[in-house]
Amino acid sequence: MNLILLFSFLGIAGSFAVVDGMADDSGGSDDDIDPGDEPTPDPDPDVVGTSGDDTIYSQAGEHIDAGAGDDFIRVGHDYSSAENDPITLTGGAGSDVFFIEDPSHHDVDRPFDIEITDFDPTEDALRLDLFDLEVGPWHENLLDISAASAEDGSFLDLHITMPGSTESADPLDFTIRLHGLADIDLSTLEIGEFSTRLQDDGTLTDDPLLADLGSAGADALTPANGGLFATLDGNDTVNLHTDVSAFVLLGDGDDHATISQGQASVLGGDGDDTFTLAHDDDRDPDTFEANLYGGQGDDTFVIEDARGDVTLEGGQGNDSFIAYDAVSGESFLRLSGGEGNDTYIMRMGQLVDEFHSGGDDTYTLVVTNDDMATASPANIYFNGSGDSFDLVVPDGLEGDVRVEAQPFDPDANMPHVDNVYVGDTLVAHLWNDFDGNFADSGASLTVTAAALWTAPGS
């Protein structure tokens, strides 16, 4: 195997590796002779392949011509150039793979960011690394992808939308132009996650995880097997009721996801989404995991069954969390509304984290006799002087509620905390980052007695 290193200096230095891997060396005298080692005589490209099967890696090239052969062209995520020109890729004759890694650079002054001059969907493959499989405000997962052809059919533009650099930043639009095409079936593209990842059995794999793309309409998805799913546009419905591992991107629209078993990561997009953790007698709390993120919009999270390891994040918008079930045993439930005026109806054993979020939030902590006997205290991390708390206790115990400020140690690097008791039972810790305890925070606390509490909508 011959290795040719080509260096290009265009304002800043960029490096490329062209690996000619036409055949394995079997030890014969003729195996090391490759008549295609000479670069293709074209003065325009910055990187030129051979007539063999090349592997080309680029981080800053402007023009790559791979030449003949079945070539692999991988372009890094920095598509900027001193001249603000798009990246130009030519595969040449043969079955070529164009691998675009983590597209994140777009300049509004140019109509497209990468162009492929000779993409043939019957022979070539377009591989797009558009997912990081992370859930939360800093994820880098595909938001939208669509195709638009030129009026004369001479080219087709793939428009890709990725998240901005911060949760509040505008999404990034990125365009790949495919010359010579008037139409394309998006399902034929290799879109997914291509990095080494940890599998459910604890082993590492380099196998790509390709996405199952939904339509622009209202999709109904009930995966029987695990995988990566992107429903994109429309008011979609997703049901995860089997013990599989699934990563689901809901995209735009008012979507509804119901999860009861397995290991689920679900991201909402624009729209007012609803997430339901449904009760399931067959759920194994030792293996059940759910990481749900609402994204943009006023999202609703309903917790009918809190068993397992669960993290729910609202993202931007005025989000609502309604918990029917307290947390006990080894289970864990974390709620975080994010930015906005969020509303919580919660039970003992749950954790709410609003420490680094803005907004005037409302917390209703429901305490039942059974919860006081079996569940651990709730932990609420709050930071808003406009926050309000309502403690719902069994009828007759409203006079037994007290809030006790705990000693503060400035050297312990811990926030202020108040303990909330109903009688002799510790039902909640209230943590805040103000210069004082709950009484100094500006937040309010009321106590409500209820003979029988019923969750909204039940």
Buried (B, 14 or more C-beta within 10 A) or exposed (E): EBEBEBEBEBEEEBBBBBBBBBEEEEEEEEEEEBEBEEBBEEEEBBBBBBBBBBBBBBBBBBBBBBBBBBBBBBBBEBBEBEEEBBBBBBBBBBBBBBBBBBBBBBEEEEEBBBBBBBBBBEEBBBBBBBBBBBBBBEBBBBBBBEBEBEEEEEBBBBBBBBBEEEBEEEBBBBBBBBBEBBEBEEEEBBBBBBEEBEEEEEEEEEEBBBBBBBEBEBBEBEBEEBBBBBBBBBBBBBBBBBBBBBBBBBBBBBBBBBBBBBBBBBBBBBBBBBBBBBBBEEBEBEEBBBBBBBBBBBBBBBBBBBBBBBBBBBBBBBBBBBBBBBBBEEBBBBBBBBBBBBBBBBBBBBBBBBBEBEBBBBBBBBBBEEBBEBBBBBBBBBBBEEBBBBBBBBEEBBEBBEBEBBEEEEEEEEBBBBBBBBEEBBBBBBBBEBEEBBEEBEBEBEBEBBEEBEBEEE
